[in-house]
């Protein structure tokens, strides 16, 4: 679970301060469903379930018009 991420990285490094690469490797192992939905990272560190929203702004004012919503994995 995400709450044990740093602890797992420390244990994997013989109870010493882990490197950024070691912490990054632990982050990529995370898989859970939280308030914002499913979370699982690919080999690049991107959330496989993240959504992307494309907006069009006809003028320099908010809000824009939603053009498309691209979903990650279902």
C-alpha angles and dihedrals in degrees: 000000000000092000090065097044099107092039090054092050091051093049091048088054095054092266093303129123106285124230122245088256091055092049089046090053090053092049090055090058093061116117121165145122115243137166092289094048135258120353124198127142128221126217091278093053096253120138105249091210099047118127124222121210121202115203131185119214113198091183139012093275137097137276109046124203116263107240102175143351116213114199128206120221115332 
